[in-house]
Amino acid sequence: MVKSRFPRKLNTSLNPSRSQGGWVLRGFGQMILGLSFIAVVLFFLASTSFFSDFILKNMMKFPVVVNPIAAASHQSSQHEYASSASEVSETKVAANKPSTVHKKHHAKTEPASQVDLSATTTSAAEAIAIARVTDNKPDKKLDLVALSPRLVWDSSNQAGAQAIVVLGGGLTRDKQGRITPNSYTRLRLMQAISQHRSTNLPIFLTGVESRYMQKFLQEHGESAQWLESRSMNTCENARFSALLLQRLGGAPRVELVTDKWHIPRARWLFAMNGIETVPIPAVLPGDPAPWWPDSRNLTHTRRAVYELVAFTRDRWFGVVGCREVP
């Protein structure tokens, strides 16, 4: 009887399911192990400052070019306001003489928008808008004294800015259930107070949160000169602020106060509406966060990823959910 020369090989080929199943299970386990390792590495990077700082560094590389057509409208509004101001001064000098010169009323001399938008009555649409940006959970206690902002730089003479524009960052409720600015908004307002006291520039509040932001400023001994309370997102912040500033006499250059990850997208949107911005980054909740793994860095990473996705969407695919007029 002649024996087979390759018995083991023939037996394996005749019953391959066991060996192939073992390889399949082994390959699936390796894939799960690899994905788990990648998830651990990503979580480690997200809990450090490296990931968020890397995103911010690359977003800041995008050029910000001001829309020349929209910028020209602000320049012309400034010239019109200057001419109207000279007419008003000439009228005051010749007050005892009969004159037929009609003084051109301008909202910049009397901030009527502040009176109108800070009224106590709230329409149904405004109530819905406020509810959309209000977190019903009580905000965590925030030590504003320990996070007192510092002056970024004195731009009153160097940059020629006309105002300090503060973007709303949302609302929350206190322990008594009253609506109040959340921690993001409060820190932006604290930064605006520091800038205002150092540069003496007027404060412009934008966002549906503006009335509550004004109340916060007044509690700290300051007050905004203009309020824009119709915008619901960053695009509307820029668009409606540009329209109101143009009506107030034009503001080709402003100081823009928001958090540092929000600045690249906000500056680009304001530039599209003809306004050049000087970035004034506000302190974020949890700052200063260490570079090593920490829960505060997870919040910063989430903020950075959100802004990266939103900036990419707005820049390459077009802005969505942005109304043309208030």
C-alpha positions as CSV (number, residue, x, y, z in Angstrom):
1,M,0.0,0.0,0.0
2,V,1.5,3.3,-1.2
3,K,1.2,6.2,1.3
4,S,0.4,9.7,0.2
5,R,3.4,11.9,-0.1
6,F,1.6,15.0,1.2
7,P,-1.0,13.8,3.7
8,R,-1.1,16.9,5.9
9,K,-1.5,19.2,3.0
10,L,-4.3,17.1,1.5
11,N,-6.1,16.9,4.8
12,T,-6.0,20.6,5.3
13,S,-7.4,21.3,1.9
14,L,-10.2,18.8,2.4
15,N,-11.3,20.4,5.6
16,P,-10.3,24.1,5.4
17,S,-13.1,25.7,7.5
18,R,-11.3,25.3,10.8
19,S,-8.1,26.9,9.8
20,Q,-9.8,29.7,7.8
21,G,-12.2,30.5,10.6
22,G,-9.3,30.8,13.0
23,W,-7.6,33.3,10.6
24,V,-10.9,35.2,10.3
25,L,-11.3,35.5,14.1
26,R,-7.7,36.4,14.5
27,G,-7.9,39.2,11.8
28,F,-11.1,40.6,13.4
29,G,-9.4,40.7,16.8
30,Q,-6.4,42.5,15.3
31,M,-8.7,45.1,13.7
32,I,-10.6,45.7,17.0
33,L,-7.3,46.0,18.8
34,G,-6.0,48.5,16.2
35,L,-9.1,50.6,16.3
36,S,-9.0,50.6,20.1
37,F,-5.4,51.8,20.0
38,I,-6.3,54.6,17.6
39,A,-9.2,55.6,19.8
40,V,-7.0,55.8,22.9
41,V,-4.4,57.9,21.0
42,L,-7.1,60.3,19.8
43,F,-8.6,60.6,23.2
44,F,-5.1,61.3,24.6
45,L,-4.5,64.0,22.0
46,A,-7.9,65.5,22.6
47,S,-7.3,65.7,26.3
48,T,-4.1,67.7,25.8
49,S,-3.6,71.2,24.3
50,F,-1.7,70.0,21.2
51,F,-4.7,69.0,19.1
52,S,-6.7,72.2,19.7
53,D,-3.6,74.4,19.3
54,F,-2.8,72.6,16.0
55,I,-6.3,73.3,14.7
56,L,-6.2,77.0,15.7
57,K,-2.7,77.5,14.2
58,N,-3.9,76.2,10.8
59,M,-7.2,78.1,10.8
60,M,-5.3,81.3,11.5
61,K,-3.3,80.8,8.2
62,F,-6.4,81.4,6.1
63,P,-6.1,84.9,4.6
64,V,-8.8,87.4,5.6
65,V,-9.6,89.8,2.7
66,V,-12.1,92.5,3.2
67,N,-14.9,92.8,0.6
68,P,-14.0,96.0,-1.2
69,I,-17.5,96.8,-2.3
70,A,-18.9,96.5,1.2
71,A,-16.0,98.3,2.6
72,A,-16.6,101.2,0.2
73,S,-20.1,101.6,1.6
74,H,-18.7,102.0,5.1
75,Q,-16.2,104.6,3.9
76,S,-19.0,106.6,2.1
77,S,-21.1,106.4,5.3
78,Q,-18.2,107.9,7.2
79,H,-17.9,110.8,4.7
80,E,-21.6,111.4,4.9
81,Y,-21.5,111.5,8.7
82,A,-18.5,113.8,8.7
83,S,-20.3,116.2,6.4
84,S,-23.5,116.1,8.5
85,A,-21.5,116.7,11.7
86,S,-19.9,119.8,10.1
87,E,-23.3,121.0,9.1
88,V,-24.5,120.6,12.7
89,S,-21.5,122.4,14.1
90,E,-22.0,125.3,11.7
91,T,-25.7,125.5,12.7
92,K,-24.7,125.7,16.3
93,V,-22.3,128.6,15.7
94,A,-24.9,130.5,13.7
95,A,-27.7,129.8,16.1
96,N,-28.8,133.4,16.4
97,K,-29.1,133.8,12.7
98,P,-32.0,132.6,10.6
99,S,-30.9,129.5,8.7
100,T,-32.6,127.2,6.3
101,V,-30.0,124.4,6.6
102,H,-31.6,121.1,7.6
103,K,-29.6,119.2,10.2
104,K,-29.2,115.7,9.1
105,H,-30.1,113.5,12.1
106,H,-27.8,110.6,12.6
107,A,-28.2,107.8,15.1
108,K,-24.5,108.0,16.1
109,T,-25.1,111.2,18.1
110,E,-28.0,109.7,19.9
111,P,-28.0,105.9,20.3
112,A,-31.7,105.4,19.8
113,S,-31.0,101.7,18.9
114,Q,-30.0,101.1,22.5
115,V,-33.3,102.4,23.7
116,D,-35.4,100.5,21.2
117,L,-33.7,97.1,21.6
118,S,-33.4,97.2,25.3
119,A,-37.1,97.7,25.9
120,T,-38.7,95.5,28.5
121,T,-41.3,94.1,26.1
122,T,-40.4,90.9,24.3
123,S,-42.2,89.7,21.2
124,A,-43.1,86.1,20.6
125,A,-40.4,85.8,17.9
126,E,-37.8,87.2,20.3
127,A,-38.9,84.9,23.0
128,I,-38.4,81.9,20.7
129,A,-35.0,83.1,19.6
130,I,-33.9,83.6,23.2
131,A,-35.1,80.1,24.1
132,R,-33.0,78.7,21.3
133,V,-29.8,80.1,22.7
134,T,-30.6,79.5,26.4
135,D,-29.3,76.4,28.2
136,N,-32.0,75.6,30.8
137,K,-29.5,73.9,33.1
138,P,-27.9,76.2,35.7
139,D,-24.5,77.4,34.6
140,K,-21.5,76.3,36.7
141,K,-20.0,78.8,39.1
142,L,-17.4,80.8,37.4
143,D,-14.7,82.8,39.2
144,L,-14.6,86.0,37.2
145,V,-12.0,87.5,39.5
146,A,-9.5,84.7,39.0
147,L,-10.1,85.0,35.2
148,S,-9.8,88.8,35.0
149,P,-8.8,89.5,31.4
150,R,-5.8,91.6,30.5
151,L,-5.5,94.2,27.8
152,V,-4.6,92.6,24.5
153,W,-3.2,95.8,23.0
154,D,-4.0,99.4,22.9
155,S,-5.4,99.9,19.4
156,S,-7.0,103.3,20.0
157,N,-4.2,105.1,18.1
158,Q,-2.5,102.2,16.3
159,A,-5.4,100.5,14.6
160,G,-7.9,103.3,14.3
161,A,-10.8,101.1,15.4
162,Q,-14.2,102.7,15.7
163,A,-15.9,100.4,18.2
164,I,-15.5,97.2,20.3
165,V,-17.9,94.6,18.9
166,V,-18.8,91.8,21.3
167,L,-20.3,88.6,19.9
168,G,-22.9,86.8,22.1
169,G,-22.0,83.3,23.2
170,G,-25.3,82.0,24.5
171,L,-27.5,82.3,27.6
172,T,-28.2,80.1,30.6
173,R,-30.3,80.2,33.8
174,D,-29.1,80.9,37.3
175,K,-30.1,79.0,40.4
176,Q,-33.3,81.2,40.6
177,G,-34.2,80.3,37.0
178,R,-33.5,83.7,35.6
179,I,-32.0,84.1,32.2
180,T,-28.4,85.3,32.3
181,P,-25.3,85.2,30.0
182,N,-23.5,81.9,30.1
183,S,-19.8,81.6,31.0
184,Y,-18.6,82.1,27.4
185,T,-20.6,85.4,27.0
186,R,-19.6,86.6,30.5
187,L,-15.9,86.2,29.8
188,R,-16.3,88.0,26.5
189,L,-18.0,90.9,28.3
190,M,-15.2,91.0,30.9
191,Q,-12.7,91.3,28.1
192,A,-14.7,94.0,26.4
193,I,-14.8,96.0,29.7
194,S,-11.1,95.8,29.9
195,Q,-10.7,97.0,26.4
196,H,-13.2,99.8,26.8
197,R,-11.5,101.1,30.0
198,S,-8.1,101.1,28.3
199,T,-9.0,102.4,24.8
200,N,-12.2,104.4,25.6
201,L,-13.9,102.9,22.5
202,P,-17.7,102.5,22.5
203,I,-19.1,99.0,23.0
204,F,-21.3,97.4,20.4
205,L,-23.2,94.2,21.4
206,T,-24.5,91.8,18.8
207,G,-26.7,88.8,19.2
208,V,-30.1,87.9,20.5
209,E,-28.4,87.8,23.9
210,S,-27.6,91.6,23.7
211,R,-30.2,92.8,26.2
212,Y,-28.9,90.4,28.9
213,M,-25.3,91.3,28.0
214,Q,-26.2,95.0,28.5
215,K,-27.6,94.2,31.9
216,F,-24.3,92.4,32.8
217,L,-22.3,95.4,31.7
218,Q,-24.4,97.7,33.8
219,E,-23.9,95.6,36.8
220,H,-20.2,96.0,36.3
221,G,-20.4,99.8,35.9
222,E,-20.3,100.0,32.1
223,S,-22.8,100.3,29.3
224,A,-22.9,99.5,25.6
225,Q,-23.7,102.3,23.3
226,W,-25.3,100.2,20.6
227,L,-27.2,96.9,20.7
228,E,-28.1,94.6,17.8
229,S,-30.5,91.9,19.1
230,R,-31.8,90.1,16.0
231,S,-28.9,87.9,14.9
232,M,-29.0,84.2,15.8
233,N,-25.6,83.0,14.6
234,T,-22.1,84.2,13.6
235,C,-23.1,85.0,10.0
236,E,-26.0,87.1,11.1
237,N,-23.8,88.7,13.8
238,A,-21.6,90.0,11.0
239,R,-24.3,90.9,8.5
240,F,-26.7,92.7,10.9
241,S,-23.8,94.4,12.7
242,A,-22.5,95.7,9.4
243,L,-25.9,97.1,8.4
244,L,-26.4,98.8,11.7
245,L,-22.9,100.2,11.9
246,Q,-23.2,101.5,8.4
247,R,-26.5,103.3,9.4
248,L,-24.7,104.7,12.4
249,G,-22.0,106.3,10.3
250,G,-19.8,103.4,9.1
251,A,-17.1,101.4,10.9
252,P,-14.4,100.1,8.5
253,R,-12.4,98.8,11.4
254,V,-13.5,97.4,14.8
255,E,-12.1,95.4,17.7
256,L,-13.8,92.0,17.6
257,V,-14.2,90.2,21.0
258,T,-14.8,86.5,21.1
259,D,-13.0,83.3,22.0
260,K,-9.8,82.5,20.1
261,W,-11.2,79.5,18.2
262,H,-14.2,81.5,17.1
263,I,-12.0,84.4,15.8
264,P,-10.9,83.0,12.4
265,R,-14.5,82.3,11.2
266,A,-15.9,85.5,12.7
267,R,-13.2,87.7,11.2
268,W,-13.8,86.1,7.8
269,L,-17.5,86.7,8.0
270,F,-17.1,90.4,9.1
271,A,-14.6,90.9,6.2
272,M,-17.2,89.6,3.8
273,N,-19.4,92.4,5.0
274,G,-16.8,95.1,4.6
275,I,-15.5,95.4,8.1
276,E,-11.8,94.9,9.0
277,T,-11.4,93.4,12.5
278,V,-8.7,93.5,15.2
279,P,-8.9,90.2,17.0
280,I,-9.4,90.4,20.7
281,P,-9.4,86.9,22.1
282,A,-11.4,86.4,25.3
283,V,-10.6,83.9,28.0
284,L,-12.3,80.6,27.8
285,P,-14.0,78.7,30.7
286,G,-11.3,76.5,32.2
287,D,-8.4,78.7,31.2
288,P,-5.5,78.3,31.7
289,A,-5.6,74.6,30.8
290,P,-2.4,72.6,31.1
291,W,-0.8,70.9,28.1
292,W,-1.0,67.5,29.7
293,P,-4.3,65.4,29.7
294,D,-7.0,67.4,31.4
295,S,-10.8,67.6,31.2
296,R,-10.6,71.3,30.4
297,N,-8.7,70.4,27.2
298,L,-11.6,68.2,26.1
299,T,-13.9,71.2,26.1
300,H,-11.3,73.2,24.1
301,T,-10.9,70.4,21.6
302,R,-14.6,70.1,21.1
303,R,-14.8,73.9,20.5
304,A,-11.9,73.8,18.1
305,V,-13.3,70.9,16.1
306,Y,-16.7,72.6,15.9
307,E,-15.2,75.8,14.6
308,L,-13.0,73.9,12.1
309,V,-16.0,72.1,10.6
310,A,-18.1,75.3,10.6
311,F,-15.3,77.4,9.0
312,T,-14.8,74.7,6.3
313,R,-18.5,74.6,5.6
314,D,-18.9,78.4,5.4
315,R,-15.8,79.0,3.3
316,W,-16.1,76.2,0.7
317,F,-19.7,75.2,0.7
318,G,-21.5,78.5,1.4
319,V,-23.1,79.9,4.5
320,V,-26.4,78.4,5.5
321,G,-29.1,79.6,7.9
322,C,-28.1,83.3,7.5
323,R,-30.9,85.8,6.9
324,E,-30.3,88.8,4.6
325,V,-32.0,91.4,6.8
326,P,-33.0,91.4,10.5
